[in-house]
Amino acid sequence: MAYLSMGEAHRRITEYLNRFSDVVLNQDGSSLKQLLSVSSNSPLLLSLADALNLFHDYNRLLKQSDRFSQISEIVSPLFRSIQNFRLGNLLDSYNAFEKAANAFLQEFRNWESAWALEALYVIAYEIRVLAERADRELASVGKTPEKLKGAGSFLMKVFGVLAGKGPKRVGALYVTCQLFKVYFKLGTVHLCRSVIRSIETARIFDFEEFPVRDKVTYMYYTGRLEVFNENFPAADQKLSYALTHCNPHREANIRMILKYLIPVKLSVGVLPKNWLLEKYNLIEITYSNVVQALKRGDLRLLRHALQDHEDRFLRSGVYLVLEKLELQVYQRLVKKIYIIQKQKDPSKAHQIKLEVIVKALKWLEMDMDVDEVECIMSILIYKNLMKGYFAHKSKVVVLSKQDPFPKLNGKPVNS
């Protein structure tokens, strides 16, 4: 860092205070948000942090002028947050920012118009990010991480301020999405329900009036919740909405959506194209192998794909979705046997001996006896993945001559 004189430090701090005061006076929300973004490492805040670490008596500057004293409740703890963030004291930075955020929220309540909404977005984002970093610092010294939970409580207060009539309410969905990120991180996704209920049932909200960016994020997280709840039609609808409306240039976001949408689509019998997996780098997480297993009726390939990436699939919450694809793989295997038999002897194609299926599975290194296969065939018939009946004495599956393998047509396998 270049040499910084006391006079230059004083000038930088005074310049920041003047800018802060001016943007509040002029109700310039776009400029205000730049002054609050502690974690952004912007040149403006980095130079201010260096000045604050040299000139410690900034509270005297705040008290000297009536103009500055009006913003001191926000700026004084904000200065401490910026200062500590620069020094790497992340816990102290969060604690100070939380005080600044509460002071800002109090002022925001008093402002009648929504001019400071963009600045409030930054406050909501920063308190979550700083809390995550503070918790990592706490965990590193063996203490209980608790700041993200505190950030969630603050965000609920923000939501309460926005959940009313007037122009400020359009900010409620952004704050909801920040809450989702907190709850998913903490593993307390059940807390999402009350916020979702407020957004989807309260008459004060019109979903279409929210910004597209926030609607996409909201649908992504609520889609993930539906995956956890195994409500695949709802998950399909929400995640498809997110994908359709996502900015096409945000490839990382599209990839995140597809990581959940692809398993959901597979569960309702829709297979993705290879180019889609390749474009968004989803080959590496073995969706390619899962898709190939479904196409070939290859149970061994599906199980290997799940086994090799079990931890990743469990963390993302899609493991159970993918595991349930086994029935579709069995259906495809029987269908392949049916097609082969039809080519050899069309008159007997609809009669498949269990021994033949056992041999096919053995070729795939899946060791099952006739009784196990019989049980699986019964399940396929019960769940309408095959039409037909089972001849127990002769150990033969007798398939319907009309549409023996019904398509799912976008509907999940009957549970």
Buried (B, 14 or more C-beta within 10 A) or exposed (E): EEEBEEEBBBEBBBBBBEBBBEBBEEEBBEBBBBBBBBBBEEEBBBBBBBBBBBBEEBEEBBEEBEEBEBBBBBBBBBBBBBBBBBEEBBBBBBBBBBBBBBBBBEBBEEBEEBBBBBBBBBBBBBBBBBBBBBBBBBEEEEEEBEBBBBBBEBBBEBBEBBBEEEEBBBBBBBBBBBBBBBBBBBEEBEBBEEBBEBBEEEEEBEEEEBEEBBBBBBBBBBBBBBBBEBBBBBBBBBBBBBBEEBEEEEEEBBBBBBBBBBBBBBBBBBEBEEEEBEBBEBBEBBBBBBBBBBEBBBBBBBBBBBEEBEEBBEEBBBBBBBEBBBBBBBBBBBBBBBEEBEEEEEEEBBBBBBEBBBEBBEEBEBEBEEEBBBEBBBBBBEBEBBBBEBEEEEBBBBBBEEEBBEEBEEBBBEE
